[in-house]
Amino acid sequence: MKFNVRTRGDQDSNILTQKIKNYLKEFKLEYHEDEPDIVISVGGDGTLLEAFHQYIHRLEETSFVGVHTGHLGFYADWQPDEVEKLVLHIAKTPFKIVEYPLLEVIIRYQGEAKSKRFLALNESTVKSTEGSLVMDIEIKGDLFETFRGDGLCISTPSGSTAYNKALGGAILHPSLATIQLAEMASINNRIYRTVGSPLVLPQHHTCIMKPQYDADFQVSVDHLHLVQKQVKAIQCRVAEEKIRFARFRPFPFWKRVKESFIAE
């Protein structure tokens, strides 16, 4: 089996990363940065997001597992003192694969410019670089509403505990093949009126955002931030691809939600 270890870059994470590498090499596993079968992320959820985007071109071949060296994360579920146990599992135990849905974002441009396609593990956000964002929202090809406000957030179920939650969105179990559209400070008056609640769309529904005015937009895809010009439309839906997590033990999602937001 080929493996890679991705570190957050701080001293504790770097030391742990080297320890994992040495252990796995002792078990005759091959260290391979380009084509790993499994990627061990050492740091936090942000580190695993970076690892996901590094290997976004080989999601069908690469699985991920996270070791947290800070606060307990939703993706990084192994603790530093469990590293030897994790290494034994990776080297000796056939692991279970758990697949979670991803968000597909396609940005289409005015004129003949080629569309760009992105995948997000957590979410994508859209804001105007100047003033309010004004977008027509189409669902399944029909105009649903015209949004005016600070911005929009489109999240995956596994990303529903991140920015989406801060915007008042629902927490969704990551096994659900859905996306969620949440508003950022919408303006409601006689001209503009939104539903005012997050929308959860199933796998076969597509959301298209069309700007009413020619403007530059700040578009984020997880930790990536992009300024987009001459945007004609932004299409969002559940992606055909999925992320694969290597599971060596139960991963109780609702227990993790409780520990993160409720338990003292």
Secondary structure, 3 states (H helix, E strand, C coil): CEEEEEECCCHHHHHHHHHHHHHHHHCCCEECCCCCCEEEEEECHHHHHHHHHHCHHHCCCCEEEEEECCCCCCCEEECHHHHHHHHHHHHHCCCEEEEEEEEEEEEEECCCCCCEEEEECCEEEEEECCCCEEEEEEECCEEEEEEEEEEEEEECCCCCCCHHHHCCCCCCCCCCCEEEEEEEEECCCCCCCCCCCCEEEECCCCEEEEECCCCCEEEEECCEEEEECCEEEEEEEEEEEEEEEEECCCCCHHHHHHHHHCCC
